[in-house]
Amino acid sequence: MAKKTVPLTKTGIGKLPEDKPVVYRIQTEGGKTNYAGVAKRGRVQDRLEEHIDAGKIPGAKVQIEQKSSIDDAEKTESRIIARTEPKYNKRGK
């Protein structure tokens, strides 16, 4: 499925597709994953804007990967968290 990386700004987020569920990674400028999450179809931009508005997860860019179902997205999120251990993901989730 499609992958896309944009700046972690409202303008950048506005360019992301919303037609499928996604796994997203909030990343540093160097590409290190600070947070991984999922967003349902139609909620991608809203979900990412929640992170910007809260201001608790620093990042320079966001990378999304579209999935065919929310279950696929959640499985991929679990693998990403296990492999990269992002600093801002809660342990034991």
Order of alpha helices (4+ residues) and beta strands (2+ residues): beta-alpha-beta-beta-alpha-beta-alpha
